[in-house]
Amino acid sequence: MEDSSIDITTCSQSEFEATKLYQSIYGYVEAYMSNYDASHDFNHILRVVALAKKIFYLESQLPLNENFKSVNWPTVILAAFLHDVGDKKYVKPGDDAEHIVRDLLLSHGCTRQWADTIATVVKNVSFSNEIKNPTQVQEVLKKHPELAIVQDADRLDAIGAVGIARTFAFGAVKASARGLQGSVEHFVEKLENLEGMMKTDMGRQLARERTRRLKEFRGWWEEEESVLTWKANGSI
């Protein structure tokens, strides 16, 4: 299907995934993320896209959910694919992190308005950005409800069993000084708080079980680490 045969901004999921724009962005992100470590690889992107689809579908089934009537499906998908492009933790020397997403979309034929919208959503996905600029993020959420879905999808992939694996993978490559114990402490510092920052009903429901898994793992860790303080009764 040629892009010119449909209105890309209002087409269905299957129609959009058949467009040159979708396929080009898919290929670009796959190549771009190949330089990242396992905590932020292309599989992470694919999981976030899949979670965004799941949240959108389940949320749209809820009665009286006015917020989702204005959600633009292709914007959700492109923002999910691009949310780690230009990430400050991995940005390549010489990259214009502020404009890389917008310029990429413009180069693939997106209108300036649509490219700016997606770039704005991408810019406001991160946890650290929301902590630093909570009012700004709330304003973007009001204007672009797509952000809620992409944020929740990204944060869901940071918790649960996958999140545990990603935390240790990131620690090994980007934060080796914190060691294994520091990675577990990161659960309390950040990951176990993500459930309370979810923006959608489905995001909160899915986060509840994943957060329980984090806490259970941390309990196992603390139990096994306690051997370091064990002392035998007697002469040993």
Order of alpha helices (4+ residues) and beta strands (2+ residues): alpha-alpha-alpha-alpha-alpha-alpha-alpha-alpha-alpha-alpha-alpha-alpha
